[in-house]
Amino acid sequence: MNSNTKSTFKQKMALFASILKHKLSTLIYNKDGFTLQKIMVLLAMINALSQVAFGRIHNEAAYKVSSTVAIFTFINQIALILTAVSLMRLKEKKKYFIFSILLFLITTATMITYIVIMQGDIYYQTALSGGYSYEDAVKIVYAIDDSINFIIFALILTFLEVGLFLAEMIIKRRRSHGLSNQGRD
């Protein structure tokens, strides 16, 4: 590489870093000030879309054990989508804070209930103890384990969203009381 090529490469990298910095900074800072809403919405959309995408795996697990489990995944997917929509509208009215809290509670309760039901299912327990043929046991155990793993992934993203939501509430409270630009007395 000659010096001209090196300087061009450095300029391109500096331009890329500048663009990346600008794009990432707009996620947490806008004309109103510091906010975590865009990050929350992105996480909520990723969470909702991933659970809808994994719907086939959840349905396969429900088919292997009991069809009522499909109801839990359906409720969870709808609640995750509504959570994302509610988080998008946080700046409009205070009622969206309440909607978001209720939807966080519904999704968390639904996911934990789903995990408990699937872990305690009689077909799953029988498959683990060797009550079925090897092929059937493997199908049941892997379908349920995969479904539970994806729900755990959704739970982790939901806890991240809740953490960002709490941080956003603190930011809004500090801003409304005029403490965002001042230190402690």
C-alpha positions as CSV (number, residue, x, y, z in Angstrom):
1,M,0.0,0.0,0.0
2,N,1.3,3.4,-0.8
3,S,0.8,6.5,1.3
4,N,-2.0,7.8,-0.9
5,T,-4.0,4.6,-0.5
6,K,-3.4,4.6,3.2
7,S,-4.7,8.2,3.6
8,T,-7.8,7.4,1.5
9,F,-8.5,4.3,3.6
10,K,-8.1,6.4,6.8
11,Q,-10.4,9.1,5.4
12,K,-13.0,6.5,4.6
13,M,-12.8,4.9,8.0
14,A,-13.1,8.3,9.7
15,L,-16.1,9.1,7.5
16,F,-17.7,5.7,8.4
17,A,-17.0,6.3,12.1
18,S,-18.6,9.7,11.9
19,I,-21.7,8.4,10.2
20,L,-21.9,5.5,12.7
21,K,-21.5,7.9,15.6
22,H,-24.2,10.2,14.2
23,K,-26.7,7.3,13.6
24,L,-26.1,5.7,17.0
25,S,-26.3,9.0,18.8
26,T,-29.8,9.7,17.3
27,L,-31.0,6.5,19.0
28,I,-30.5,8.1,22.4
29,Y,-30.6,11.8,21.8
30,N,-33.1,13.8,19.8
31,K,-34.4,17.4,19.8
32,D,-36.2,16.8,23.1
33,G,-33.1,15.6,24.8
34,F,-31.8,12.2,26.1
35,T,-34.3,9.4,25.6
36,L,-34.2,5.6,25.4
37,Q,-37.5,5.2,23.6
38,K,-36.0,4.3,20.2
39,I,-33.9,1.6,21.7
40,M,-36.9,0.2,23.6
41,V,-39.0,0.2,20.5
42,L,-36.2,-1.6,18.5
43,L,-35.9,-4.3,21.2
44,A,-39.6,-4.7,21.4
45,M,-39.9,-5.1,17.7
46,I,-37.1,-7.6,17.5
47,N,-38.7,-9.5,20.4
48,A,-42.2,-9.5,18.8
49,L,-40.9,-10.4,15.3
50,S,-38.6,-13.1,16.6
51,Q,-41.4,-14.8,18.5
52,V,-43.7,-14.6,15.5
53,A,-40.9,-16.1,13.4
54,F,-40.4,-18.9,16.0
55,G,-44.2,-19.5,16.0
56,R,-43.8,-22.7,14.0
57,I,-41.4,-24.1,16.6
58,H,-43.8,-23.2,19.4
59,N,-46.7,-24.8,17.5
60,E,-44.7,-27.9,16.9
61,A,-44.0,-28.1,20.7
62,A,-47.7,-27.6,21.4
63,Y,-48.5,-30.3,18.9
64,K,-46.2,-32.7,20.7
65,V,-47.8,-32.1,24.1
66,S,-51.1,-30.2,24.3
67,S,-52.8,-27.7,22.0
68,T,-53.7,-25.4,24.9
69,V,-50.0,-24.3,24.9
70,A,-50.5,-22.7,21.5
71,I,-52.9,-20.3,23.2
72,F,-50.1,-19.1,25.5
73,T,-47.8,-18.4,22.6
74,F,-50.6,-16.6,20.7
75,I,-51.4,-14.4,23.7
76,N,-47.6,-13.7,24.2
77,Q,-47.1,-12.8,20.5
78,I,-50.1,-10.4,20.5
79,A,-48.9,-8.8,23.8
80,L,-45.4,-8.4,22.5
81,I,-46.7,-6.6,19.4
82,L,-49.0,-4.4,21.5
83,T,-46.0,-3.6,23.8
84,A,-44.0,-2.4,20.9
85,V,-46.8,-0.2,19.7
86,S,-47.4,1.2,23.2
87,L,-43.7,2.0,23.5
88,M,-43.8,3.9,20.2
89,R,-46.5,6.2,21.6
90,L,-44.9,6.9,25.0
91,K,-44.5,10.6,24.3
92,E,-48.1,11.2,23.4
93,K,-50.0,10.5,26.6
94,K,-49.4,9.2,30.1
95,K,-51.8,6.3,29.6
96,Y,-49.3,4.6,27.3
97,F,-47.0,4.3,30.4
98,I,-49.8,2.4,32.1
99,F,-50.5,0.3,29.0
100,S,-46.8,-0.5,28.7
101,I,-46.5,-1.6,32.3
102,L,-49.6,-3.8,32.0
103,L,-48.3,-5.4,28.8
104,F,-44.9,-6.0,30.4
105,L,-46.7,-7.8,33.2
106,I,-48.9,-9.8,30.8
107,T,-46.0,-10.9,28.6
108,T,-43.7,-11.8,31.6
109,A,-46.5,-13.8,33.3
110,T,-47.4,-15.5,30.1
111,M,-43.8,-16.5,29.3
112,I,-43.2,-17.8,32.8
113,T,-46.5,-19.7,32.8
114,Y,-45.6,-21.2,29.4
115,I,-42.2,-22.4,30.7
116,V,-43.8,-23.9,33.8
117,I,-46.5,-25.7,31.8
118,M,-44.0,-27.1,29.3
119,Q,-41.5,-28.3,31.9
120,G,-44.3,-30.0,33.9
121,D,-46.2,-31.5,31.0
122,I,-46.8,-35.2,31.3
123,Y,-45.7,-36.0,27.8
124,Y,-42.5,-34.1,28.3
125,Q,-41.8,-35.9,31.6
126,T,-42.6,-39.3,30.1
127,A,-40.3,-38.6,27.2
128,L,-37.5,-37.6,29.6
129,S,-38.0,-40.8,31.7
130,G,-37.9,-43.0,28.6
131,G,-41.6,-43.9,28.4
132,Y,-41.6,-43.5,24.6
133,S,-39.6,-44.9,21.8
134,Y,-36.3,-43.1,21.2
135,E,-37.4,-41.4,18.1
136,D,-40.6,-40.1,19.7
137,A,-38.9,-39.0,22.8
138,V,-36.2,-37.1,20.9
139,K,-38.9,-35.3,18.9
140,I,-40.9,-34.3,22.0
141,V,-37.9,-33.2,24.0
142,Y,-36.2,-31.2,21.3
143,A,-39.4,-29.5,20.2
144,I,-40.2,-28.4,23.8
145,D,-36.6,-27.5,24.7
146,D,-36.3,-25.3,21.6
147,S,-39.6,-23.6,22.3
148,I,-38.6,-23.0,25.9
149,N,-35.2,-21.6,24.8
150,F,-36.9,-19.1,22.5
151,I,-39.3,-18.0,25.3
152,I,-36.3,-17.5,27.6
153,F,-34.7,-15.4,24.8
154,A,-37.9,-13.3,24.7
155,L,-37.9,-13.1,28.5
156,I,-34.3,-11.7,28.5
157,L,-35.3,-9.1,25.9
158,T,-38.3,-8.2,27.9
159,F,-36.2,-7.7,31.0
160,L,-33.9,-5.4,29.0
161,E,-37.0,-3.5,27.8
162,V,-38.2,-3.1,31.4
163,G,-34.8,-1.8,32.5
164,L,-34.8,0.7,29.7
165,F,-38.4,1.6,30.5
166,L,-37.6,2.3,34.1
167,A,-34.6,4.3,33.0
168,E,-36.8,6.3,30.7
169,M,-39.3,6.9,33.5
170,I,-36.4,8.2,35.7
171,I,-35.2,10.5,32.8
172,K,-38.8,11.9,32.3
173,R,-39.2,12.5,36.0
174,R,-35.8,14.3,36.3
175,R,-36.7,16.3,33.3
176,S,-40.1,17.3,34.6
177,H,-38.6,18.4,37.9
178,G,-35.8,20.3,36.3
179,L,-33.0,18.0,37.5
180,S,-31.7,16.8,34.2
181,N,-29.2,19.7,33.8
182,Q,-28.4,20.3,37.4
183,G,-26.3,18.4,40.0
184,R,-27.4,17.6,43.5
185,D,-27.6,20.3,46.0
